[in-house]
Amino acid sequence: MAEPIEQKVKAATAAAYVGSAGLLGALVAVQDNARLVGWMPDGLAPFVLALVPTAITAVSGWMARHTPRGSSSSAGG
């Protein structure tokens, strides 16, 4: 029987979606104003921008509560 999805995974997944959608929305809103990322070298900008949803996902996964598991699903058994 499949185990339920942990709250940490749900929180991190939702945060990744919201963070990515928010970042893309912000970029669309300011696409005519290159000063937002104009100070970064062109080759570096995509990697720096990818850190925003990554950081949101990491923090939400860290802060979400762990879902307790029964003894039948312990590791190694």
C-alpha positions in Angstrom: 0.0 0.0 0.0 1.4 3.4 -0.9 2.3 5.8 1.9 0.6 9.2 2.0 2.7 12.1 0.7 4.5 13.9 3.5 3.5 17.5 4.4 7.1 18.6 3.8 6.9 17.4 0.2 3.5 19.1 -0.3 4.8 22.3 1.2 8.0 22.3 -0.9 6.0 21.5 -4.1 3.5 24.3 -3.5 6.3 26.8 -2.7 8.2 25.9 -5.8 5.1 26.5 -7.9 4.2 29.8 -6.2 7.8 31.0 -6.2 8.3 30.3 -9.9 4.9 31.7 -10.9 5.6 34.9 -8.8 9.1 35.3 -10.3 7.8 34.8 -13.8 4.9 37.3 -13.2 7.3 39.9 -11.9 9.6 39.5 -14.9 6.7 39.9 -17.3 5.5 43.0 -15.4 8.9 44.6 -15.7 10.1 43.2 -19.0 10.3 46.7 -20.5 12.5 47.8 -17.6 15.8 46.0 -17.9 17.2 47.6 -14.8 15.8 44.8 -12.6 18.5 42.4 -13.9 20.6 44.7 -16.0 23.3 44.9 -13.4 24.1 41.2 -13.8 26.1 39.7 -16.6 23.8 38.1 -19.2 25.2 34.6 -18.6 24.7 34.8 -14.8 21.2 36.2 -14.7 19.3 32.9 -15.3 21.2 31.2 -12.5 20.7 34.1 -10.0 16.9 34.3 -10.9 16.6 30.5 -10.4 17.8 30.9 -6.8 14.6 32.8 -5.8 12.2 29.8 -6.1 14.9 27.5 -4.9 15.3 29.4 -1.7 11.5 29.6 -1.2 11.3 25.9 -1.7 14.2 25.1 0.7 12.8 27.4 3.5 9.3 26.0 3.2 10.5 22.4 3.2 12.6 23.1 6.2 9.8 24.8 8.1 7.1 22.3 7.3 6.3 19.7 9.9 7.4 16.1 9.5 4.7 13.5 8.9 5.1 10.8 11.5 5.2 7.3 10.1 4.2 4.0 11.6 6.7 1.3 12.5 5.8 -0.8 9.5 7.3 1.8 7.1 10.7 2.2 8.8 13.8 2.3 6.7 15.4 -1.0 6.0 12.4 -3.1 6.6 
